[in-house]
Amino acid sequence: MRKQWIAATVAPSGTLIVDRGAIKALHAGNSLLSVGVTRVEGEFFSGDPVRVRSMAGEDIAIGLSNYDSNEVEVIAGQRTETFEELLGYQGPDTLIHRDNLAITVPQKAAKEAL
């Protein structure tokens, strides 16, 4: 129900552009990690809904971000172990936890978009 609510009723505040590895991980049921993010678009706060989009421009998912857009710009493409050094504090390991993520494109369609 929660994922349906996220997918159907929330308007994304920003967009995270992700690489192929991140898309594969999301379709395998994993959370979104910072290492798979290549770019941030828009401004959003921690807890806001964000769109997850492929580098080809295909919408993949919508989820609730654990970080604000300024923080994501700093940690995008970085490994979790560097968060404390980069941000000055150790926050959540995931940008979007899988429990707060709704896949909006079937896996087959996402593979074709790659």
C-alpha positions in Angstrom: 0.0 0.0 0.0 2.8 2.4 0.9 4.6 1.9 -2.5 1.3 2.3 -4.3 0.7 5.6 -2.4 4.2 6.8 -3.4 3.8 5.9 -7.0 0.3 7.2 -7.5 -0.2 10.2 -5.3 3.0 12.1 -4.6 4.4 14.7 -6.9 8.2 14.4 -7.2 10.2 17.5 -6.0 13.3 16.6 -7.9 15.0 14.0 -10.0 18.0 11.7 -9.5 19.7 10.5 -12.7 21.1 7.0 -12.2 23.5 4.7 -14.1 22.8 1.2 -15.4 24.0 -0.5 -12.3 21.6 1.4 -10.1 18.7 0.5 -12.4 19.6 -3.2 -12.2 19.9 -3.0 -8.4 16.5 -1.3 -8.1 14.8 -3.9 -10.3 16.4 -6.6 -8.1 14.6 -5.1 -5.1 17.5 -3.1 -3.6 17.7 0.4 -2.2 19.2 3.3 -4.2 22.8 4.0 -3.2 24.6 7.2 -3.9 27.3 5.4 -6.0 24.7 4.9 -8.8 23.6 8.6 -9.0 25.2 10.6 -11.8 23.3 13.9 -11.5 20.7 15.7 -9.4 18.0 17.9 -10.9 15.8 20.3 -8.9 15.7 21.2 -5.2 14.2 18.9 -2.5 14.5 18.2 1.2 15.0 15.0 3.1 11.8 13.1 3.1 10.6 14.6 -0.2 9.5 12.4 -3.1 12.0 12.3 -6.0 11.9 10.8 -9.4 14.6 8.3 -10.4 15.4 8.5 -14.1 17.9 6.7 -16.4 20.6 8.5 -18.2 18.5 8.0 -21.3 15.7 10.0 -19.8 13.4 7.1 -18.9 11.5 7.4 -15.5 12.3 4.3 -13.5 10.9 4.9 -10.0 9.7 7.4 -7.4 10.9 7.4 -3.8 11.3 9.3 -0.6 14.8 10.8 -0.4 16.9 10.4 2.8 18.9 13.5 1.9 18.2 16.9 0.5 19.3 17.9 -3.0 22.4 19.8 -1.8 23.6 16.8 0.2 23.0 14.4 -2.7 25.0 16.6 -5.1 28.0 16.2 -2.7 27.6 12.4 -2.3 26.4 11.5 -5.8 28.7 8.8 -7.2 30.4 8.3 -3.9 30.6 5.2 -1.7 28.7 5.2 1.7 31.9 5.1 3.6 32.8 8.6 2.5 29.5 10.2 3.8 30.9 11.4 7.1 34.0 13.0 5.6 31.9 14.6 2.8 28.9 15.7 4.8 30.4 16.1 8.3 28.0 13.5 9.7 27.2 9.8 9.0 23.6 9.6 7.7 21.7 6.7 6.3 23.5 4.3 4.0 20.9 4.7 1.3 19.6 7.6 -0.7 16.2 6.0 -1.0 15.4 2.9 1.1 13.6 0.1 -0.9 10.7 0.4 1.5 10.2 4.0 0.3 10.7 3.3 -3.4 8.1 2.4 -6.0 9.3 1.1 -9.4 7.2 2.8 -12.1 8.7 1.0 -15.2 8.7 -2.8 -15.6 12.1 -4.4 -15.7 11.8 -5.3 -19.4 11.0 -1.7 -20.4 13.9 -0.5 -18.3 16.3 -2.9 -20.0 15.2 -1.6 -23.4 15.8 2.0 -22.2 19.4 1.2 -21.3 
